[in-house]
């Protein structure tokens, strides 16, 4: 099969493996890889990078991803580059679960743990779980502001307020909700007892302390 016919078949099939291309061209793996490079083919970011597609085939979504059957491709490059791009473009950073949702990974994948030291990514713990944010100062600041405003809108204390609540709870394990609320509230910015209770319940601390007292 000549190159023109191979390209036509490739376009109809949308994705192929290196083995299929070798069979179609009746050539070596090295020659097949050279053809893929010549055609500027994209490599899948899942399935161990086993599949290829032509650059004009994918219709990428708003996140720069395109899925055909079970195979996922990214306009950002390989898997690592894609995760960095998704984190950078997110408005408030992403949790491991959110990243896994985008890329159909296992949420506790050991792969994500490597991103605590990857250039472009900053990993921090917020409300008991790791969040991946951009390490670019301006983007990081914007993501943190958005995260704080959404937490407040959802009825949760900010990260700094959460730390103060936990510190006071450690100092005074028998403190009641109302007393705890008074201690962590500041002039001009009162924290409601309902918010404190919601925060403690979220972290399963109501069962472990006597802070349920009014």
C-alpha positions as CSV (number, residue, x, y, z in Angstrom):
1,X,0.0,0.0,0.0
2,X,1.5,3.4,-1.0
3,X,1.7,6.4,1.3
4,X,-1.3,8.1,-0.2
5,X,-3.5,5.1,0.4
6,X,-2.1,4.6,3.9
7,X,-3.0,8.2,4.8
8,X,-6.5,7.8,3.4
9,X,-7.0,4.7,5.5
10,X,-5.5,6.4,8.5
11,X,-8.0,9.3,8.2
12,X,-10.9,6.9,7.9
13,X,-9.8,4.8,11.0
14,X,-8.9,8.0,13.0
15,X,-6.4,6.2,15.3
16,X,-3.8,3.5,14.7
17,X,-1.0,1.7,16.4
18,X,2.6,1.5,15.2
19,X,2.0,-2.2,14.5
20,X,-0.8,-1.4,12.1
21,X,1.3,1.2,10.3
22,X,4.1,-1.3,9.9
23,X,1.7,-3.8,8.4
24,X,0.2,-1.2,6.0
25,X,3.5,0.1,4.8
26,X,5.3,-3.2,4.9
27,X,8.2,-1.5,6.6
28,X,10.3,-1.5,9.8
29,X,9.2,0.1,13.0
30,X,11.9,2.7,12.6
31,X,10.6,3.7,9.2
32,X,7.0,3.8,10.5
33,X,8.0,6.1,13.3
34,X,9.7,8.4,10.7
35,X,6.5,8.5,8.8
36,X,4.5,9.4,11.9
37,X,7.0,12.2,12.7
38,X,6.8,13.4,9.1
39,X,3.0,13.6,9.3
40,X,3.2,15.4,12.7
41,X,1.1,12.7,14.3
42,X,-0.2,13.1,17.9
43,X,0.4,10.4,20.5
44,X,-2.2,9.3,23.0
45,X,-1.7,10.3,26.6
46,X,-3.3,7.1,27.9
47,X,-3.0,3.5,26.8
48,X,0.8,3.8,27.3
49,X,1.0,6.1,24.3
50,X,0.2,3.2,22.1
51,X,-2.1,5.1,19.6
52,X,-1.5,7.8,17.1
53,X,-3.8,10.2,15.2
54,X,-3.2,12.8,12.5
55,X,-3.2,16.5,13.6
56,X,-6.2,17.4,11.5
57,X,-8.4,14.7,13.0
58,X,-8.9,15.6,16.7
59,X,-11.6,18.1,17.7
60,X,-10.3,19.2,21.0
61,X,-12.7,20.3,23.8
62,X,-12.4,23.5,25.9
63,X,-9.7,21.7,28.0
64,X,-7.6,20.7,25.0
65,X,-8.6,17.1,25.1
66,X,-10.1,14.7,22.5
67,X,-11.3,11.2,23.2
68,X,-11.9,8.6,20.6
69,X,-13.5,5.4,22.0
70,X,-11.2,4.8,25.0
71,X,-8.2,6.7,23.7
72,X,-7.4,10.2,24.9
73,X,-5.3,12.8,23.1
74,X,-4.2,16.3,24.2
75,X,-3.2,19.4,22.3
76,X,-0.9,20.2,25.2
77,X,1.5,17.3,24.5
78,X,2.2,14.3,26.7
79,X,0.5,13.4,30.0
80,X,2.8,15.5,32.2
81,X,2.5,18.6,29.9
82,X,-1.3,18.1,29.9
83,X,-1.6,18.0,33.6
84,X,0.6,21.1,34.0
85,X,-1.6,22.9,31.4
86,X,-4.8,21.9,33.1
87,X,-3.6,23.1,36.5
88,X,-2.3,26.4,35.0
89,X,-5.6,27.1,33.2
90,X,-7.8,26.2,36.1
91,X,-9.4,29.1,38.0
92,X,-8.7,27.7,41.5
93,X,-6.2,24.9,41.0
94,X,-7.2,21.2,40.9
95,X,-7.4,18.3,43.3
96,X,-6.1,14.9,42.5
97,X,-9.7,13.7,42.1
98,X,-10.4,16.5,39.6
99,X,-7.3,15.8,37.6
100,X,-8.2,12.1,37.6
101,X,-11.7,13.0,36.3
102,X,-10.3,14.9,33.4
103,X,-7.8,12.2,32.4
104,X,-9.6,9.1,33.6
105,X,-6.8,8.2,36.0
106,X,-7.1,6.5,39.3
107,X,-7.4,9.3,41.8
108,X,-4.7,8.0,44.1
109,X,-2.4,7.3,41.3
110,X,1.3,7.5,42.3
111,X,1.8,9.5,39.2
112,X,0.2,12.5,40.7
113,X,2.5,12.4,43.7
114,X,5.4,13.3,41.4
115,X,3.8,16.7,40.7
116,X,4.9,18.1,44.1
117,X,8.3,19.0,42.4
118,X,7.4,19.5,38.8
119,X,8.2,22.9,37.3
120,X,5.0,24.9,36.7
121,X,3.1,23.2,39.6
122,X,2.8,24.0,43.3
123,X,1.3,21.4,45.6
124,X,-0.3,22.6,48.8
125,X,-2.6,21.0,51.4
126,X,-6.0,22.7,51.7
127,X,-8.8,21.5,54.1
128,X,-7.0,18.1,54.5
129,X,-6.3,17.3,50.8
130,X,-3.6,18.2,48.3
131,X,-4.4,20.9,45.7
132,X,-2.3,21.5,42.7
133,X,-1.8,25.1,41.7
134,X,0.3,27.1,39.3
135,X,3.7,28.2,40.5
136,X,3.5,31.4,38.5
137,X,3.1,34.2,41.1
138,X,0.2,36.0,39.4
139,X,-1.7,32.9,38.4
140,X,-1.2,31.4,41.9
141,X,-2.5,34.6,43.6
142,X,-5.6,34.6,41.3
143,X,-6.3,30.9,42.0
144,X,-6.0,31.4,45.7
145,X,-8.3,34.4,45.7
146,X,-10.9,32.4,43.7
147,X,-10.5,29.4,46.0
148,X,-11.0,31.6,49.1
149,X,-14.1,33.3,47.7
150,X,-15.7,30.1,46.7
151,X,-15.0,28.5,50.1
152,X,-16.7,31.5,51.8
153,X,-19.6,31.3,49.4
154,X,-20.0,27.6,50.2
155,X,-20.1,28.3,53.9
156,X,-16.6,27.2,54.8
157,X,-13.9,29.2,56.6
158,X,-10.9,30.4,54.6
159,X,-7.7,28.4,55.0
160,X,-6.2,30.8,57.5
161,X,-9.5,30.7,59.5
162,X,-9.5,26.9,59.4
163,X,-5.9,26.9,60.8
164,X,-7.1,29.2,63.7
165,X,-10.0,26.9,64.4
166,X,-7.8,23.8,64.6
167,X,-5.2,25.6,66.8
168,X,-7.9,26.7,69.3
169,X,-9.4,23.3,69.3
170,X,-6.0,21.7,70.1
171,X,-5.5,24.2,72.9
172,X,-9.0,23.8,74.3
173,X,-10.3,20.3,73.4
174,X,-13.4,20.8,75.7
175,X,-14.4,24.1,74.2
176,X,-18.0,24.6,73.0
177,X,-19.0,25.7,69.5
178,X,-20.0,29.2,70.6
179,X,-16.8,29.8,72.6
180,X,-14.7,28.5,69.7
181,X,-16.5,30.8,67.3
182,X,-15.8,33.8,69.5
183,X,-12.1,33.0,69.8
184,X,-11.6,32.7,66.0
185,X,-13.7,35.7,65.1
186,X,-12.0,39.0,64.4
187,X,-13.2,42.6,64.5
188,X,-15.0,43.3,61.3
189,X,-15.1,39.7,60.2
190,X,-17.3,37.4,62.3
191,X,-17.3,33.7,61.7
192,X,-20.7,32.1,62.4
193,X,-21.2,29.1,64.7
194,X,-22.9,27.2,61.8
195,X,-19.8,27.6,59.7
196,X,-17.5,26.3,62.5
197,X,-19.8,23.4,63.0
198,X,-19.9,22.6,59.3
199,X,-16.1,22.7,59.1
200,X,-15.7,20.4,62.1
201,X,-18.3,18.0,60.8
202,X,-16.6,18.0,57.4
203,X,-13.3,16.9,59.0
204,X,-15.1,14.4,61.3
205,X,-14.0,16.3,64.4
206,X,-17.4,16.7,66.1
207,X,-17.2,13.0,67.0
208,X,-13.7,13.2,68.4
209,X,-14.1,16.3,70.5
210,X,-16.6,17.7,72.9
211,X,-16.9,20.8,70.7
212,X,-20.6,19.9,70.1
213,X,-21.5,21.7,73.2
214,X,-23.4,25.0,72.7
